[in-house]
Amino acid sequence: MNKMNLRMTIFFLVCLGLTLAEDDIVVQLWEKKGKIRGHVLKSGKGLDHYAFQEIPYAAPPTGQNRFKEPKEPDDWKGILNTTVNKRVCMQALSYLNVPDSMKMSEDCLFLNVYTPMKPGNGEKASLSVLFWIHGGAYFFGSGAYQYYNPKFFIDAGIVVVTINYRLGPFGFLTTADGVIPANLGLKDTILALKWVHRNIHLFGGDSKRITVAGQSVGAYSAGYLQLNRELRGKIHGFILESGSPLSPVAIQDDPRHFAFSMGKVLDSTFKSNRSEDLLDLLMRTPAKSISKADVPNDRYTAKVLARNIIWTPTIENGDNPSAAVTKPMHKALIIGDFIQAPLLTGFCSGEFRTFLMNLTVEEIARRGGSFDQNASYIIDSRLHVADNDVGIAASKYKSIYTNGTFKNDPGAFVRFLSGDTFITPVIRHAELASKFSPVYLYQFSYQGVMDGLSYLPNVTGTDSVAHTAELKYLFGGVEGHAGDPTDYPESDQLTMKRMLVLWTNFIKYQNPTPNSNPLSENIVWPRVRGDNIQYLNINHTLEILSNLKSYDVVERLLNNYMNPPLVVF
């Protein structure tokens, strides 16, 4: 080898060594669980940030841990490679296919940490933290990088944590007597948040500046965490996008019924009503069989969305020290018995269009006709309206949306479903919480190319911006938008920049408009103050509006007819 070749070889090896040293980011976790290796990724602006993917925050919920409350993971020796997401939790067929690079597994209780600050560089852990809970109707989805790419939040100097939690029956089937504990998916989320409190300083995050956020059922979970007494003082703010625990589909009243229905679906000869016998059956049944079991929803068959959502949180016995939900959210909000931290919440203007993707207008009208014929389909039983008032209350409720019938006015039917399932509960949540802490309410009305929802059916008389639309302007990945922002129209790019400024301001300052900013048209986003429900309408322009979606009329109606115990709204 001549001198020139030798010099080139040495130069190459030195460069390679520098690259490996830069990419070989190793962190010793708190409490000596073990070391993890991360790697370098690029932010939205092309800057380096540091990613740690598939960090185990709990012991695998497999074997004897199946259908048990989550446990701390065992320590490990050596360095655990946390540079790729390979597993999602067991889930049923869904709106989103699992990426080819991933597989379903019961061993799925992982979280991911992304930080703009290189761990171990000696800088003070002072960055705000976004703790993101994914949506997916509690039966599909993931917090993996492939689903939620946080690169745009990273550019604002924020540490982002995304998580997996048990889904479907693995996370929410319960015998309601302690044999199979309730709310396992929520308890997974709580354990993940505790992990963040213990460890986030190692990644530059400040454990006193954590904002818990989620969309759809992720917002349900974030809302339920507001009730958790153990977490008081540990959460700095909340973001609830398109979801509140006050929604009729956010809580399960009869979980034991569905648990034993699962047993009968798995084994047609199963006749027992003993919880121990059901647990024995579930423990010896393959995970895929449980995940695919078609348990009929014979309790809320009228609910167009709820018929698919069986496995959801439920109220537990308050004597259980690890209980996640011990009281209805509605009552807790009224009396102020919740974590009184700043809240940013809102919805898309035409939420329910997403759930009509496989229906024709004729089919939508036909389902509307079933609501015309049955008042109990319109007035949820958890409102506890007196039996002799249900008919008149339903008639008045429907008249808010149409002077005719839902069958002849399917647009009105869709507006009702959007309101009943998403919009009305979110506004009620905002209104009640605002009496105790700062609340900022929004409506996302911008319809662009980036949301990727142009395939949804158009129904005359409905708003067009559907469930999940706002996510595309915040994240990359399966749940975000594809490609580069510059691939989209300028108005889409502007909307994305505005959304990120507002959201990251809230995460950092608990105020989405702490100072004047030309990008957000120098708007000052006002707080909701009791009965004065002002909100930010996010469209091609930003506007401060009030009198949202006939909410005041709906609220007067429901307040007039509903009775305790107050559960949904």
N, C-alpha and C positions, 0 to 999 in steps of 0.2 A: 504494500500500500504506500503510495507516494505521499509527500508531506501535504499536498493540496487536498487529497482525498481524506487524509487523516484529520486535517483541520475541519473539513466539511462534516465528517462523521461526528467529531466532538461537538461541533456547533449544533448539529441535529439532535444529539443526545441531550445537550444542555437545554435546548428549547423544549424537547419532549418532557424532560424532568420538570421544567417550569410549568408546563401545561398540566402535568399530572399533579404537581403540588397545588396548583390553583383549583383543580377539580376535586382533589381529595380532601374534602371538608369533613372533619370528624368532630363529633360532639359527644361528650360524656353526659348522659342524662342525670337529672337530679335523683337522689335516693339510690344511686348505684344500680339502676336497672341494667345498664349496659351502654356501650358506645354505638353510635349510628354514623353512617357515612352518607353525606349528601353530595350534590353536584351543582353545577352552574347552569342556569337557564337565562334567557333573554326576556327583558320586560317589553312592554308595548313600545317603548322608545328605543329599544335595542340595548339597554343597559344590563349589566350582569345582576342577577339576583341568585339567591341560594335556596335550593329546594331539597326537602327531605320528605320522601313519599313512602307510604305504607309503614308508618311507625306504629307498632302495637301499643295501644293504650289500655287494653284489657286482655285477659287470658282468652284463648280461643273458646267460643261458646259451643263446643263440640263434646261428644261423649257424654259424660255425666254432667257437663256444664250446659248442655242443651236445655232450654226452657228454665234456666236459672238466672238469678240476678248477676250482672257482670262482676267479675273479680279482677283485681290487679294482676298484671302479667308477672310471670316469674322473671328473675334476673337472667341475663344471658352472658356468655363469655365471648370474648373477641369483639369484632366490629360487625354490626348488622348492616347490610347493604340496603339503604332506603333511597334508591334513585329511580324507582319505576313503580307504577301502579299496575298490578296484575290481577287483582281480585275485586269482585263486587259481591255484596251480600246476596243470598238466595232470593230470587224474585220471580214473580209470575211474568208471563208474556206482557209486554207493555208497549206504550207509545214509543219508547226508545229501545232500539236493539242494543244489546251489550256489544261493545266494540270487539272486533276480532282478536285484538291483542290482550283481551281479558277473559276471565272465566268466573262463573258463579261459584261461591264457596261459603260454607258455614263459618269457616275461619276468615272473618272479614272485618274484625273490629280494629280498624286502623284509622289514623289521621295523617294529615299532610300539613307541613309547615313551609311557608314561602316567606323569605325575608330579604329586604334590600341591604341589610347589614350583615357583613361577613361574620359568622360566629367566631368568637375567640380573638377578635381584633382589639379588645380592650376598651371599646366604646361603651358608654353607659347604656343600659337597657331602658330606653325611653320612648320607643315607638308605640303608637296606638295599634290595637289588634282587632282584626275582624274575624270573628268565630262564626263560620257559615254552616248552616244546616240545610241540606238539599231537600227539594220537594220530590214529588212522585207518588202522591196518593197513598203513601205509607206502604206501597207494594212494589215500587221499582225505583231505580235511580242509584246514584252514587256521588260521593264527594271527591272522586278521583280526578286527577289532572286532566284526563281525557274528557271529563264532563264539565269541569269548572276550572278554566285556566285563569289564574289571578293576575296576569301580567300587567293589566291596566291599573289595578289597585296598587301594585308595587311601585309604579311611577310616582305615586303620591306619598311615598315613604311610610307605607302601612305593612305590618306583618299580617299575613292571611293564613288562617287555619281552616281546613275543610275536613269533614269527618264522614265515616260510614257509621250506620247504626242498623240493628237488625230490623228487617222488613217483614210485612205480611204476618202470617201466624207466628213466625219465629220471634217477632218483636212485640206482638200485641194480642196473641191468644192468651186467655187466662181462664182459670176455673173459678176465679173470684172468691176463693177461700184460702189462698196461700199455697196450695199444692203446686199450681203453676202460677207464679207471681204475675201481677199485672204490669203493664207499661214498661216492658223490658227494653223496647227501643228508646223510650225517653230516658230510662236509667242508664243506658249506654251513653246517651248524649251528655248526661250529667257527669258521668265518670270521665268522659273526654274533656269536658270543661275543667274538671279538677286537675287533670293532667296538664292542661294549659297553664293553670295557675301555678303549678309547681315548676314548670319547665320553660315557660315562654321567655323568661329573662335570658336564657342561654342563646336565644335567637334574636336578641335585641328588642324584644317586646316587653312592655310595661304591664304587669299583671293587674295594675290598678286602672288600666285604660282599655278594657275589653268591651267591645260591642258585640252582642249576640244578635245574629241576623238569620233570616230564612225567607223562603218564598213558598207559597201554597202550603202544603202540610209542614214544610220547614218553618213557616210562619206560625202555624198552630203550635209546633214544638217550642219555638222561641217564646210564644205567648204563655204556654204552660210553665216555662222556666221562670216567668215572672212570679209564679205562685210559690216557688220553692224557698222555704225559709233558710235552708242550709246555704243557699247562694246569695243571701242578702248581704250587701256590701261588697260583692265580688263581681258585679256586672255594672259597667259604666253607662251603657245605653242599649237600646233595642231597635232593630229594624224589622218590621213585619210587612212583607210585600204580598199582597193578594191573599191574605189569610188572617183569621182570628179564631181563637178557641170558642168564640161565641157562635160560630157557624154551625148549622144543623148537622153537618157531616164531620164535625171535628171531635165528636164524643160518642162513645158506644154505651148504650143503656143496658144491654142484655148480653154481655160477653160470654156468660156461661152457656147460654143457648147455642151460640155459634161455635164454642169450643167443642161441645158434644155433637154438634152437626158435623164438625170436622171428623170426629171419630167414626160416625156412621158412613161418611163418604169414603174414608180410608178402608173401612171393613164393614161390609153390609150386615155381618152377623153381630156387630158390636151393639149390645143392648144395655150395658151398664150405665148407671148414673153416678158411679163412684169416681171421684176425681183421680184417685190413685190408679184406677184401671185405665182411664184415659191417658194419663201420663205414661203408663207402661206401654200402651199401644204406640204413642207418639215417639217414645224413646227407641223403639225397634223398627220404626218405619224410615225408609230412606228419605233423605232431605228433599230430593227432587219430587218424590211422591207427595210430600206435604206441601211443597211450594206450588205444585200444579193442581192440587185438589180443588175442584170446583164446588165450593160451599155455597149453597143458595142463600141469597139475602131475602128471607121471608119475613123480615120485620119492617123494612123501609122500601118496599118494592115500588112505591110511587115516586120516590126521589130519583130523578133521572141520573144524577151523579152518584148518589149514595148506594145504589144497587151494586156498584163495583167496589165500594169502600166499606168493608166489613171490619177489618183489623185496624182499629184506631184506639186512641187513649180512652181510659175509663177512670171513674172515681174509685179510689182505693180506701181501705179501712185506715183511718187515721192512727190506729194503734201501731201500725207497722212503721218503725223508725226510718225505713228506707223508702217509704211511699213517695211517689213523684207527684201525684195529684190527689188531694184529699178533700177538695171542695169544688163546687162549680165556679168557673171563671167569672160568670156574670155577677154573682153575689160579691165575690172578692173585689171586683172592680168598683162596685157601688160603694162599698164600705172602706176602700183603700187598703185592703189586706193583700198587698202585692209589692214587688220590688219597684219602688217609686223612682225609676231612672228615666231620663229623657227617652222619648219614643218618636221614631219616624215611621209612618205607616201610610198605606194607600193601596190603590188598585188600578187595573186597566179599565178603560171605559166600556169595553164590550166583553167582559171576562168569559162568559159562557160559550162564546163561539168556538173555543178550543175543543170543547167536549161534544161538538156536533160534527166532527170531522167525517164520520162515516154515515151520516144521516142526510136524506133528501129533505127538501122543504115540506114535502107531503108527509113524511114520517114525523117531522117536528110538529106539524099541525095536528097529526093524529094523537101524539102524546099530549099536546096541549088540550085536546078534547077530553082526555081522561081526567085532567085537572078540572075542567068545566063541570064534570059530572060528580066530582067527589071533593067536598069542602075540606076534608081532613088532609088531602094532598097539599093544600095551600097553607093551612094553619098547622104548623108542626105541633105534635102532641106535647113536646117539652115546653111549649108556651103555657100549658095548663089552662087553656081557655075553657070556661064552663061549657058543658055539652050543649046546652040550649043556645049558646052564643056562637058556636063554631060556624054555622051557616051564614049568619049575617056578617061576622068578622071576615070570613073568606070572600064574601061578595064585595065588601068594602075594600079589601086588600086588592082584589083583582081589578076593581074600578080605578085604582091608582095608575094602572098600566094600560087599560083599554076600556072603551065604552061597550064593547061587544064581547066576543068569546075568544079564548085562546086558540081554539080550532080555526076560527076565521081570521085571526090576527096572530100568526106565529111569531112575528117580530116582537109583539108585546109579551108573548110567552117567554121568549129568550131574554128579554129585558128583566122580566120577573125572576127568572132563574139566576141571572147574573146578580141581581139585587139580593135575593133570598139567600144564596149560597155564599156570596163574597162581599158585595158592596155594603149592604146594610150592617152585617156584623162588624166589618172593619170600622165603619164610621161610629157605630155605637161604642166599640172598644176605645177609639180615639177620644170620643166625647167624655166617657166616664173617667178614663185615665187622666185627662187634662185637668181634672179638678185637684189632682195631687202632684203632677209633675209635668214638665214641658212636653208638648206633643205637636208634631208637624205632620200635616195630612196632605196627600197629593192624589191627583188623578193623572194617569199616564194616557194621553189621548193621541200621541203621535203615531201615525201609520207610515212606516217607511219600508224600504226593501230589506233592511238588515234583520228585521224580526223573523223573516223566513216563514211567515204564516199566510202567504197569499193563496195557498191551496184550500183554505177553509171555505165552507159554503157561505154564500151571501144570502142573508135573509132580510127582506125589506123591513125597514123600521128598527134595525138594530145598530148599535155602535160597532165599529169595525175592529177596534184594537183589543185583541184577545189575550187570555191568560198566558203568561210567560213572555209576552212581547218585551217588557222592560228589561228582562235578563240579557237580551242580546246586546244591549247598550252598556252593559256592565262587565260581562265576562267574555272570554273566548271559550272554546271547547264545544262539546255536543250541546250543552245548554246555553252557550253563548253564540256568537256569530262565527261564521267560517271566513278564512282568508284574512286579508289585511283591511283595516278600516278604510284605507284609500281606494279600495275596490268598490266602495259604495257611494251613493250620491252625497254631495256636500251637505245637504240638510241632515242626512243620517249621521254624518261625521260630527256635525255641530251638536246634534241631540246627544250623541254619545259623550262628547266633551262636557256638555252641561250636566248630564246625569252623573258622571264621575266626579265632577267638582262638588255637586250638591251632596252626594253620598259620602265622599271622602271627608268633606268638611264636617259632616255630622259625626263620622267615626272619630275624627280628631278633636273636635270642639263641642260635640253635642248640640251643634247649631249648624244647619245646612247653609246659612248665609251670614257668617259672622262679620263679614265686611263687604263693602261694595265691590262688585266684579262685573266688568263689561261683558264677559262671556255669558253670564247669567242675567244680562240686561239690567244689572244693578238692582235687581229685585231684592226686597227684604221679605223673606218667607215668614208670615206671621204664625204665632202659636195658636192652636185651638184653645179657646177660652170659654169653657162651659157651653152655654147655648149659642155662642157666637162661633159657628163652625166655618171658618175661612180655610181655604185650601189652595195649593198651587196646582194649576192646570198646566201640564207639560205637553205642549204641542209644538207646532212650528215656532211659536212664541211662548213665553212664560207669562201667565196671568194669575193674579190673585182673585179668586171668585168665592161665592158663597151659595147657599141654597142648593146643595149638591144632590142630584138624582132623586128629587122629591123625598129626601130623607125625613124632613120635618113632618111630612104627612104620614109616612110609614110609622115613624116613632110615636106620633100621637095615637094612631090606631092601635099599635101593639101595646102601648102603655095603658090604654083604656080597657083592653080585653085580657091581657095576660095576668097570671096569678103566681104567687110563690109555690114551690121553690123556683127561683129564677136560674135558668140554665143556659138557654140559647136566646138569640134575638134575630 
